[in-house]
Amino acid sequence: QQPVQSPQAVILREGEDAVINCSSSKALYSVHWYRQKHGEAPVFLMILLKGGEQKGHEKISASFNEKKQQSSLYLTASQLSYSGTYFCGTEARAGGTSYGKLTFGQGTILTVHP
Amino acid sequence: DARVTQTPRHKVTEMGQEVTMRCQPILGHNTVFWYRQTMMQGLELLAYFRNRAPLDDSGMPKDRFSAEMPDATLATLKIQPSEPRDSAVYFCASGLGITPSSYEQYFGPGTRLTVT
């Protein structure tokens, strides 16, 4: 079942912050975040494996609340280059093993204006 | 700079024709995924392989789609016969898949398929 992302779209000015949420109805093993620019392939941003884990990538960070089956992506001091569609990919728990099978959310379109 | 490559990049074909898409994963990656992306359905997993063995193809229409890995450097996705509803961008992705922390997927540039 597809995770739900919110908001569907967000418009920012350079320097502003944004939060993108990803919520699943299933118990999660991991959450992945990808960014896709128009006409290009999705690009990996980060993976979160443990409940409560937070990771950072430049001014983009993410958290994972295992109990709530939710993850949030934080973009601070946004830059023009942050524009694109952000996807979360969730990996459901399946015993003790995992092969990285992801189910992607519908995406959040982020537009950053000068 | 290691990358996933896909051919062809664009394909226009008539309904009923066979379509074959090819993917060369990053050397050393042991997991390969096929995704389809449309505006309506988003990014859907069609099939994936680990060490060339198919692990899951439940996302694929079995009657017309088939996916194979004849060797470690080549993955193929075939549609026969193709239908207009198959029009989409098809992505191949590869990953190391050795430990959970290395499960990031690297996407190829995609094949844009148009079936008329």
Chai-1 contact restraints between the chains, C-beta under 6 A:
chainA,res_idxA,chainB,res_idxB,connection_type,confidence,min_distance_angstrom,max_distance_angstrom,comment,restraint_id
A,A41,B,F107,contact,1.0,0.0,6.0,A-B,restraint_1
A,A41,B,P109,contact,1.0,0.0,6.0,A-B,restraint_2
A,A41,B,G110,contact,1.0,0.0,6.0,A-B,restraint_3
A,P42,B,F107,contact,1.0,0.0,6.0,A-B,restraint_4
A,F44,B,E104,contact,1.0,0.0,6.0,A-B,restraint_5
A,I47,B,E104,contact,1.0,0.0,6.0,A-B,restraint_6
A,L49,B,P100,contact,1.0,0.0,6.0,A-B,restraint_7
A,Y99,B,R50,contact,1.0,0.0,6.0,A-B,restraint_8
A,Y99,B,L55,contact,1.0,0.0,6.0,A-B,restraint_9
A,G100,B,G95,contact,1.0,0.0,6.0,A-B,restraint_10
A,G100,B,G97,contact,1.0,0.0,6.0,A-B,restraint_11
A,G100,B,Y103,contact,1.0,0.0,6.0,A-B,restraint_12
A,F104,B,L43,contact,1.0,0.0,6.0,A-B,restraint_13
A,Q106,B,G42,contact,1.0,0.0,6.0,A-B,restraint_14
